[in-house]
Amino acid sequence: MKKLAYIVPIAALIVGLITCIIIITAGDRAGRGKALAINDIQSDPLSFVGQITLNGIVTGFAEEDTTIFGIMDTAELLACKNPSCGAYVQPVRYTGATPLPEFVDEVDVVGTFVREDGISMPVFVATSFEVKRNVMSLLT
């Protein structure tokens, strides 16, 4: 009977540790550690609340607003090898001091989704971004 008294607390400890690992991993998927792909968020961008990280390829810049650029899914571009093939391009607004990334730069952008007047889809307002690489040489 005494051995059974030790098994219950140990089992509870193991379940608690597994729960903590699942919560931490889910937090990473939400953007604190691992970047989400554009195809991960396209069905409902506004369901991603709080600060997240997105990964994508810069495929264009807004002519009327120099703070907005568009990114498409990295895997999708590498599969089709054409920056115009993306079915979904996520608008990103960045107003920081760093110059905007260049055409076909792969970027990780950190920010939040907001609904802006005059724009039909949610805009990802970036607080920072990191250029991973330029994929132009992979498109030929």
N, C-alpha and C positions, 0 to 999 in steps of 0.2 A: 504494500500500500504506500510505503514511503516513496518508492521510486515513481509511482504515479503522480505524487504531489510535485515532483520535479518536472515531469513531462508537460504538464499543462502550462506553466509559465514559459518554458522553453518554446513550446509551440506558438504561444501568443507572441513571443519576441520575434520568432521567424516570420509570422504573418505580418507583424508590424514593419519589419525590415523590407519585406517584399512590397508592401503598400507604399512605403517611402520611395523605393526605387521606381515604382510605376508612376508616382506623382512627379518625381524629378524628371523622368524621361518624357512625360507628357508636357511638362514645362519647356523642355528643350525643343520639342516639336512645335510648340506655340511661338517660338521665335527667340527665346533667350539664348539658345546655343546654336541650333541648326536652322539654316535658312529654309524657308518654304519656297517651293517652285511656284511659278505663275499658274500652272495648271492645277495646283493644290487649292488655290483661293478663288479661281474664276467663277465658280458656280454661285458663291455667296460671299463676296469680299467683306461685307459689313458684319458678318458673323464673327470675324476675327477682331476682337476688341483688345485694346491695350497695345503696347509697343511690340512689334514683331519684326522679323528680318525676312526680306524677300530676295530671291536670287533670280536674275533674268538677264537678257541681252538687250542692250539699247538699240531700238530699231527706228527711232525717229524723234523729232523735236517739234514742239508746237510753234508755228510761225507767229501767232498772235500773242504768245506769252512765253518769254524766254526762260521762265522758271520751270517749265513742264517738258518732260521727255517721256517716251513710252518704252516699256520693256515687255518682251515676250519670253516664253518658256525656253530655257537654255536647251533642254533635250530636244524640244520640237525643232529649234533652229538647226541644231547639229544633225538632225535626221533629214531635214528637207534641204539644207544648205542654201536657203534663200531668205533674207530678212523680211521679205514681203509675204511669206507663206503663213505667218502666224494668224490663227483664227481669232486669238484674243490678245490684245495689247493693253497692258495696265498703265494708265497715266500716273506719273510720279511728279510731284511738285517738290522742288528743292530750292530753298532760298538762302542757303548758307554761303559762307565765304569761299569755299572750294569751287573752282570752275566745274561745270557740268561734265559728266563723262563723255567720251567720244562714241561715234557711231560704231556699233557691234562690239562695244566693251561688255564683258560679262561683269555684272556688278552685284554686290550684296547691299541692299538698301535697308536702313532701319527707320521705322516710323509707325504711323497709324493711318487707318482708313477714315476718311471724312467725306461727307456729301457736300459738294459745293454748288452754289447757284450757277446756272448756265452750263453745267457739264452733266451729261446724261448718266454717267456712271461714277461710282465712288472714286475719289482720287486718293492715292497713297501719298501722304505728306511725310517726306523723309527728313529726318533730323541729321542723318549722316549717311554716307555710302562709302564702299570700298571697291575699287576696280580690281578684279581678280586677274583679268587678261583681256586682250583684244583677240577676237576669234576670226578676223578677216582671213588669215592664212588657212583656216580650216574650211572655208566656204568655197574654195576653188577646186 
